[in-house]
């Protein structure tokens, strides 16, 4: 959910009509526009926005008192405790429903571990007396696991929040619009593979410099991603260090897991083998990375207990597949000389490929019609099958089940998809999909075959022109069709 989609539920929360103070949570990874959205909304609605920085509780209270006093036009307020600060905040909503935003709440909780209990108390039964006002307190943060834990289990705020909104980076279609209406789609796809949909990566963190065309992409990569002076060159390391749930544990293990996934080890077993560790010893770290939003766990639509893992953001894929393994080369050579050849080949194979496969799955889940898929896409994800005695990876399986509790092995396969990033798909790719369909047996007998590619060979187009079981999805359809 990006900024545009997030605005409506936040406005609905503020305008709910509840006649007492309420609590909302907004969180998501850094640099996706949460703060910009909340700050502008607070200004428009005559509310209050304040962003914390890392520091001690006394410093937080002093800064908040100064900001509150300036907002009220009365000079600095002296706030000695969070109980006093929360009372002062909630009084801002005595006359009308206004958003009151405490941004980077993780820093506040880091300095005062009992702050969530104090928020719960401030919004408890005493805050529901007549005349208590209609303050809408919004806690915002970037530490995904920590923010999610505020309302989990036996946490003090469990059951207190009227809104819990997880914001996401822009999807690939929205990200393409950041390039401008006239930008070619193949450039949009390459750029998305490099930096994903985080709006900060399209603006401040590249000094508002985006490639002007396909012939400018190499210059842009060298200057904005590969150069040791580029802000994004260090972004992945900074992201992990900023998350308190990860910083408290071994950074080396987390980076090693991310690097393993980016370079093709996508099951718990293959990750463990690559790191020469046991699966149980890595499981807590892997779960932390999933909870923190750095790793996505894909459930196999048609096989039980066979999950695979992927990096949640294309830029992380770029960092761990291109930047990190080639750190010495980038340090010793001009980035413009390093990119052609080895690094651009690694980008095509290890970044564009996996990112394009995920774009195909997103298109199936969000944009493809039931007519295209042959039914309702209840389950979408990667899988595999055995073809001619060899296990064959499948980029996308679309499965359906009348019973939502049916075992994966009992689901009907509606469609099988193959994604070829930056390639022209040909008849051999279609034959590979036909082989996979036969290998899956009776439950896939009527499955549609979906081929995703930048372009399609004329021979392939002619071969499928009269077939209703094959769908060719080029960039125009991926970015604008169903």
C-alpha positions as CSV (number, residue, x, y, z in Angstrom):
1,X,0.0,0.0,0.0
2,X,1.7,3.2,-1.2
3,X,1.0,6.9,-0.2
4,X,-2.1,7.3,-2.4
5,X,-3.7,4.1,-1.1
6,X,-2.7,4.8,2.5
7,X,-4.3,8.2,2.7
8,X,-7.9,6.9,2.7
9,X,-7.8,4.6,5.7
10,X,-5.9,7.2,7.7
11,X,-8.5,9.9,6.9
12,X,-11.2,7.4,7.8
13,X,-9.6,6.7,11.1
14,X,-9.4,10.5,11.9
15,X,-13.0,11.0,10.8
16,X,-14.4,8.0,12.5
17,X,-16.8,10.0,14.7
18,X,-15.7,8.1,17.9
19,X,-16.3,10.5,20.8
20,X,-13.1,9.8,22.7
21,X,-9.3,9.6,22.0
22,X,-8.3,6.7,19.8
23,X,-5.0,5.1,18.7
24,X,-3.7,4.2,15.3
25,X,-0.4,2.6,14.1
26,X,1.3,3.3,10.8
27,X,4.5,1.5,9.9
28,X,6.6,0.3,7.0
29,X,10.2,0.3,5.8
30,X,12.1,3.5,5.6
31,X,11.9,6.0,2.8
32,X,8.6,5.0,1.4
33,X,6.8,8.3,2.3
34,X,5.1,7.6,5.6
35,X,6.5,10.7,7.3
36,X,5.7,12.9,4.3
37,X,2.1,11.7,4.2
38,X,1.5,12.0,7.9
39,X,3.2,15.4,8.3
40,X,1.2,16.9,5.4
41,X,-2.1,15.4,6.7
42,X,-1.4,16.8,10.2
43,X,-0.7,20.3,8.7
44,X,-3.8,20.2,6.6
45,X,-6.0,19.1,9.5
46,X,-4.5,21.5,12.0
47,X,-3.1,18.5,13.9
48,X,0.4,17.9,15.3
49,X,3.4,16.1,13.9
50,X,6.6,15.4,15.8
51,X,9.5,13.1,14.8
52,X,11.7,11.6,17.4
53,X,15.5,11.1,17.1
54,X,17.7,8.6,18.8
55,X,18.4,9.7,22.3
56,X,17.5,9.5,26.0
57,X,14.0,9.9,27.3
58,X,14.8,13.3,28.9
59,X,15.9,14.7,25.6
60,X,12.8,13.4,23.9
61,X,10.6,15.1,26.5
62,X,12.5,18.3,26.2
63,X,12.2,18.4,22.4
64,X,8.6,17.4,22.5
65,X,7.8,20.1,25.0
66,X,9.5,22.7,22.8
67,X,7.5,21.5,19.7
68,X,4.2,21.4,21.6
69,X,4.8,24.9,23.0
70,X,5.6,26.3,19.6
71,X,2.4,24.6,18.2
72,X,0.3,26.2,20.9
73,X,2.1,29.6,20.7
74,X,2.9,29.6,24.4
75,X,6.6,29.0,24.5
76,X,8.4,25.8,25.6
77,X,6.4,23.4,27.8
78,X,8.2,21.7,30.6
79,X,7.4,18.0,30.4
80,X,8.9,15.9,33.1
81,X,7.2,12.5,32.4
82,X,5.6,10.7,29.5
83,X,2.4,10.6,31.4
84,X,2.4,14.4,31.5
85,X,3.4,14.6,27.8
86,X,0.6,12.3,26.7
87,X,-2.0,14.3,28.6
88,X,-0.8,17.5,26.9
89,X,-0.9,15.8,23.5
90,X,-4.4,14.4,24.0
91,X,-5.7,17.9,25.0
92,X,-5.1,19.0,21.5
93,X,-8.1,17.0,20.5
94,X,-10.6,18.5,23.0
95,X,-12.4,20.6,20.4
96,X,-12.2,18.4,17.2
97,X,-10.8,15.2,15.8
98,X,-7.2,15.9,14.9
99,X,-4.3,13.7,14.0
100,X,-1.4,13.7,16.6
101,X,1.6,11.9,15.1
102,X,4.6,10.6,17.1
103,X,6.9,9.5,14.3
104,X,9.9,7.1,14.8
105,X,8.2,5.7,17.8
106,X,10.8,3.0,18.0
107,X,13.4,5.5,19.2
108,X,11.0,6.6,22.0
109,X,10.4,3.0,23.0
110,X,14.1,2.3,22.9
111,X,14.7,5.0,25.5
112,X,11.7,4.1,27.6
113,X,10.7,0.5,27.5
114,X,7.5,1.2,29.4
115,X,6.2,3.8,27.1
116,X,3.7,1.5,25.4
117,X,2.1,0.8,28.8
118,X,1.8,4.5,29.4
119,X,0.1,5.0,26.1
120,X,-2.3,2.2,26.9
121,X,-3.0,3.9,30.2
122,X,-3.5,7.3,28.7
123,X,-6.1,5.8,26.3
124,X,-7.7,3.6,28.8
125,X,-11.1,4.0,30.5
126,X,-10.2,7.3,32.0
127,X,-9.8,8.8,28.5
128,X,-13.4,7.8,27.6
129,X,-15.1,10.1,30.0
130,X,-17.5,12.7,28.6
131,X,-15.6,15.7,27.2
132,X,-12.3,13.8,26.9
133,X,-12.0,15.0,23.3
134,X,-11.4,13.2,20.0
135,X,-7.7,13.1,19.6
136,X,-6.4,10.6,17.1
137,X,-3.0,9.5,18.3
138,X,-0.9,7.9,15.5
139,X,2.3,6.1,16.3
140,X,4.5,5.7,13.3
141,X,7.7,3.7,12.8
142,X,10.0,2.0,10.4
143,X,11.1,-1.0,12.6
144,X,8.6,-3.4,11.2
145,X,8.9,-6.2,13.8
146,X,8.9,-3.8,16.7
147,X,5.9,-1.9,15.5
148,X,4.0,-5.1,14.8
149,X,4.8,-6.4,18.3
150,X,3.0,-3.4,19.9
151,X,-0.4,-5.1,19.5
152,X,0.7,-8.7,19.6
153,X,0.3,-11.3,22.3
154,X,0.1,-9.8,25.8
155,X,1.5,-6.4,24.7
156,X,0.0,-3.4,26.6
157,X,-1.5,-2.0,23.4
158,X,-3.2,-5.3,22.4
159,X,-6.8,-4.4,21.5
160,X,-6.2,-0.6,21.8
161,X,-5.6,0.3,18.2
162,X,-8.4,1.3,15.9
163,X,-6.1,1.3,12.9
164,X,-3.0,-0.7,12.1
165,X,-1.7,0.2,8.7
166,X,1.3,-1.3,7.1
167,X,2.6,0.8,4.2
168,X,4.5,-0.7,1.4
169,X,6.8,0.6,-1.4
170,X,5.2,1.5,-4.7
171,X,4.3,-1.4,-6.9
172,X,6.1,-1.7,-10.2
173,X,3.2,0.1,-12.1
174,X,3.3,3.1,-9.8
175,X,7.1,3.2,-9.8
176,X,7.0,3.4,-13.6
177,X,5.0,6.6,-13.3
178,X,7.8,8.2,-11.3
179,X,9.9,8.1,-14.5
180,X,7.3,10.1,-16.5
181,X,4.5,9.2,-18.9
182,X,6.9,9.0,-21.9
183,X,9.5,6.7,-20.3
184,X,9.9,3.4,-22.2
185,X,8.7,0.4,-20.3
186,X,11.9,-1.6,-20.7
187,X,13.7,1.2,-18.9
188,X,11.1,1.2,-16.2
189,X,11.5,-2.6,-15.8
190,X,15.3,-2.3,-15.6
191,X,15.1,0.6,-13.1
192,X,12.6,-1.3,-10.9
193,X,14.9,-4.3,-10.9
194,X,17.7,-2.1,-9.6
195,X,15.9,0.1,-6.9
196,X,12.4,-1.3,-6.6
197,X,9.5,1.0,-5.6
198,X,10.9,3.0,-2.6
199,X,10.1,6.6,-3.4
200,X,13.2,7.9,-1.6
201,X,15.4,5.9,-4.1
202,X,13.9,7.9,-7.0
203,X,14.3,11.3,-5.4
204,X,16.7,12.5,-2.6
205,X,18.9,9.4,-2.4
206,X,19.9,9.7,-6.1
207,X,20.0,13.5,-6.0
208,X,16.8,13.5,-8.1
209,X,18.8,12.0,-11.0
210,X,17.0,9.3,-13.0
211,X,18.1,7.8,-16.3
212,X,16.7,9.8,-19.2
213,X,16.5,6.8,-21.5
214,X,17.9,3.3,-22.1
215,X,21.2,4.7,-23.3
216,X,21.6,6.6,-20.0
217,X,21.0,3.6,-17.8
218,X,24.6,2.5,-17.6
219,X,25.8,6.0,-16.7
220,X,23.1,6.2,-14.0
221,X,24.0,2.8,-12.4
222,X,27.7,3.6,-12.2
223,X,27.0,7.1,-10.7
224,X,24.1,6.3,-8.4
225,X,24.6,2.6,-7.3
226,X,28.1,1.5,-7.9
227,X,30.1,4.6,-6.9
228,X,31.4,4.4,-3.3
229,X,30.2,8.0,-2.9
230,X,26.6,7.1,-3.9
231,X,24.1,7.2,-1.0
232,X,22.5,3.9,-2.1
233,X,25.9,2.1,-2.1
234,X,25.6,1.8,1.7
235,X,21.8,1.6,2.1
236,X,21.4,-2.1,2.8
237,X,23.9,-2.0,5.7
238,X,22.2,1.1,7.1
239,X,18.8,-0.5,6.9
240,X,19.7,-3.5,8.9
241,X,21.7,-1.5,11.5
242,X,18.7,0.8,12.0
243,X,16.3,-2.0,12.9
244,X,16.5,-2.7,16.7
245,X,15.2,-6.2,16.3
246,X,18.2,-7.0,14.1
247,X,20.8,-4.8,15.5
248,X,20.6,-6.6,18.8
249,X,21.6,-9.9,17.2
250,X,24.4,-11.0,15.0
251,X,24.7,-8.7,12.0
252,X,27.0,-11.2,10.2
253,X,24.3,-13.9,10.2
254,X,21.6,-11.6,8.9
255,X,23.8,-10.3,6.1
256,X,24.9,-13.9,5.2
257,X,21.4,-15.1,5.0
258,X,20.4,-12.2,2.7
259,X,23.4,-12.8,0.5
260,X,22.7,-16.5,0.2
261,X,19.1,-15.8,-0.9
262,X,20.1,-13.2,-3.4
263,X,22.6,-15.6,-4.9
264,X,20.2,-18.5,-5.4
265,X,19.9,-20.4,-2.1
266,X,16.1,-20.0,-1.6
267,X,15.2,-22.8,0.8
268,X,16.1,-23.1,4.5
269,X,18.1,-26.2,3.7
270,X,20.2,-24.6,0.9
271,X,20.7,-21.5,2.9
272,X,22.0,-23.6,5.8
273,X,24.3,-25.6,3.5
274,X,25.7,-22.5,2.0
275,X,26.5,-21.1,5.5
276,X,27.6,-24.5,6.9
277,X,25.1,-24.2,9.6
278,X,22.1,-26.3,10.7
279,X,18.6,-25.3,9.8
280,X,17.5,-25.0,13.4
281,X,20.4,-22.7,14.3
282,X,19.5,-20.3,11.4
283,X,15.7,-20.4,11.9
284,X,15.5,-17.6,14.5
285,X,17.5,-15.3,12.3
286,X,15.5,-16.1,9.2
287,X,12.3,-15.5,11.1
288,X,13.6,-12.1,12.3
289,X,14.3,-11.1,8.8
290,X,10.8,-12.1,7.7
291,X,9.2,-10.2,10.6
292,X,11.4,-7.2,9.9
293,X,10.2,-7.1,6.3
294,X,13.6,-7.9,4.6
295,X,12.7,-11.4,3.5
296,X,9.5,-12.8,2.0
297,X,8.4,-16.4,2.6
298,X,6.7,-18.0,-0.4
299,X,4.4,-20.9,0.4
300,X,4.3,-23.5,-2.4
301,X,0.7,-23.5,-3.8
302,X,0.6,-27.2,-4.6
303,X,3.1,-28.8,-2.1
304,X,3.0,-28.8,1.7
305,X,5.9,-27.6,3.8
306,X,8.1,-26.5,0.9
307,X,8.4,-22.8,1.4
308,X,11.0,-20.7,-0.5
309,X,12.5,-17.4,0.5
310,X,13.1,-14.2,-1.5
311,X,14.4,-10.7,-0.7
312,X,11.5,-8.4,-0.2
313,X,12.9,-5.5,-2.1
314,X,14.6,-5.4,-5.5
315,X,17.3,-3.1,-4.3
316,X,18.3,-5.6,-1.6
317,X,18.6,-8.1,-4.4
318,X,20.9,-5.7,-6.3
319,X,23.0,-5.0,-3.2
320,X,23.6,-8.6,-2.3
321,X,24.0,-10.0,-5.8
322,X,26.0,-7.2,-7.4
323,X,27.4,-4.6,-4.9
324,X,28.5,-6.8,-2.0
325,X,30.2,-9.7,-3.9
326,X,32.1,-7.2,-6.0
327,X,33.1,-4.7,-3.3
328,X,36.9,-5.1,-4.0
329,X,36.4,-4.5,-7.7
330,X,34.3,-1.4,-7.1
331,X,36.8,0.0,-4.6
332,X,39.8,-0.4,-6.9
333,X,38.2,0.5,-10.3
334,X,36.2,3.2,-11.9
335,X,32.5,2.2,-11.7
336,X,32.0,3.1,-15.3
337,X,34.6,0.6,-16.3
338,X,33.4,-2.1,-13.9
339,X,29.8,-2.2,-15.0
340,X,30.0,-3.5,-18.5
341,X,30.6,-7.3,-18.6
342,X,30.8,-9.1,-15.3
343,X,28.6,-6.8,-13.2
344,X,26.0,-6.1,-15.8
345,X,25.8,-9.9,-16.5
346,X,25.3,-10.5,-12.8
347,X,22.5,-7.9,-12.8
348,X,20.8,-9.6,-15.7
349,X,21.1,-13.1,-14.2
350,X,20.7,-12.6,-10.5
351,X,18.6,-9.5,-10.2
352,X,16.5,-8.9,-13.3
353,X,15.5,-12.5,-13.4
354,X,14.2,-12.9,-9.8
355,X,12.6,-9.5,-9.8
356,X,10.8,-10.1,-13.1
357,X,9.5,-13.4,-11.8
358,X,8.0,-11.6,-8.8
359,X,6.5,-9.0,-11.1
360,X,4.8,-11.8,-13.0
361,X,3.4,-13.2,-9.7
362,X,2.2,-9.7,-8.7
363,X,0.5,-9.3,-12.0
364,X,-1.3,-12.6,-11.5
365,X,-2.4,-11.7,-8.0
366,X,-3.4,-8.1,-8.5
367,X,-4.1,-7.5,-12.2
368,X,-4.9,-10.6,-14.1
369,X,-8.6,-11.3,-14.8
370,X,-10.3,-14.6,-14.1
371,X,-10.8,-14.9,-17.8
372,X,-7.1,-14.8,-18.3
373,X,-6.3,-17.3,-15.6
374,X,-9.2,-19.6,-16.1
375,X,-10.7,-19.1,-12.6
376,X,-10.1,-17.6,-9.2
377,X,-6.4,-17.3,-8.2
378,X,-6.7,-18.5,-4.6
379,X,-3.0,-19.4,-4.3
380,X,-0.1,-18.0,-6.3
381,X,3.6,-18.7,-5.8
382,X,6.7,-20.5,-7.2
383,X,6.9,-24.3,-7.2
384,X,8.7,-27.1,-8.9
385,X,8.0,-30.4,-10.6
386,X,10.0,-33.3,-12.0
387,X,10.4,-33.3,-15.8
388,X,12.3,-36.2,-17.4
389,X,13.9,-37.2,-14.0
390,X,15.1,-33.6,-13.3
391,X,13.5,-31.2,-10.9
392,X,12.3,-28.1,-12.8
393,X,11.7,-24.8,-11.1
394,X,8.4,-23.1,-12.0
395,X,8.2,-19.3,-11.7
396,X,4.5,-19.2,-11.0
397,X,1.8,-21.7,-10.1
398,X,-1.8,-20.5,-9.9
399,X,-4.0,-22.8,-7.9
400,X,-7.6,-22.9,-6.8
401,X,-9.5,-24.8,-4.2
402,X,-13.2,-24.8,-3.4
403,X,-12.3,-25.8,0.2
404,X,-9.8,-23.2,1.7
405,X,-8.6,-25.9,4.1
406,X,-7.8,-28.4,1.3
407,X,-4.2,-29.7,1.3
408,X,-2.0,-28.1,-1.3
409,X,-1.8,-31.5,-3.1
410,X,-5.6,-31.4,-3.5
411,X,-5.7,-28.0,-5.3
412,X,-6.5,-27.6,-8.9
413,X,-3.8,-26.0,-11.0
414,X,-5.3,-23.1,-13.0
415,X,-2.2,-21.8,-14.7
416,X,1.6,-22.2,-14.9
417,X,3.8,-19.2,-15.6
418,X,7.3,-18.7,-16.9
419,X,9.1,-15.3,-16.8
420,X,12.0,-14.4,-19.1
421,X,13.5,-11.0,-18.1
422,X,14.9,-8.9,-20.9
423,X,14.5,-11.8,-23.4
424,X,12.5,-12.6,-26.5
425,X,10.5,-15.7,-25.6
426,X,10.4,-18.5,-28.3
427,X,8.7,-21.8,-28.9
428,X,11.1,-23.7,-26.7
429,X,9.9,-21.8,-23.7
430,X,6.3,-22.8,-24.6
431,X,7.4,-26.4,-25.0
432,X,9.0,-26.3,-21.5
433,X,5.7,-25.1,-20.0
434,X,3.8,-27.8,-21.8
435,X,6.3,-30.4,-20.4
436,X,5.7,-29.0,-16.9
437,X,1.9,-29.2,-17.3
438,X,2.1,-32.9,-18.3
439,X,4.4,-33.6,-15.4
440,X,1.9,-32.1,-12.9
441,X,-0.7,-34.7,-14.0
442,X,-4.5,-34.7,-14.1
443,X,-5.1,-31.7,-11.8
444,X,-3.1,-29.5,-14.2
445,X,-4.6,-30.9,-17.4
446,X,-6.6,-27.8,-18.2
447,X,-4.0,-25.3,-16.9
448,X,-3.4,-22.1,-18.8
449,X,0.2,-21.4,-19.8
450,X,1.5,-17.9,-19.1
451,X,4.6,-16.6,-20.8
452,X,6.0,-13.3,-19.5
453,X,8.7,-11.6,-21.6
454,X,9.8,-8.3,-23.1
455,X,9.0,-9.6,-26.6
456,X,7.9,-12.8,-28.4
457,X,9.3,-14.4,-31.4
458,X,7.1,-14.3,-34.5
459,X,7.1,-18.1,-34.7
460,X,5.8,-18.3,-31.1
461,X,3.1,-15.7,-31.8
462,X,1.9,-17.6,-34.9
463,X,1.9,-20.9,-32.9
464,X,-0.4,-19.6,-30.2
465,X,-2.6,-17.4,-32.3
466,X,-5.5,-19.9,-32.4
467,X,-4.9,-21.4,-28.9
468,X,-7.0,-20.5,-25.9
469,X,-4.7,-22.1,-23.3
470,X,-1.7,-19.8,-23.8
471,X,-1.4,-16.2,-22.7
472,X,1.5,-14.0,-23.8
473,X,2.2,-11.1,-21.4
474,X,4.6,-8.5,-22.8
475,X,5.6,-5.3,-21.0
476,X,2.6,-3.4,-22.3
477,X,0.3,-5.9,-20.8
478,X,2.3,-6.4,-17.6
479,X,2.3,-2.7,-16.9
480,X,-1.2,-1.8,-18.2
481,X,-3.3,-4.8,-19.0
482,X,-5.2,-7.7,-17.4
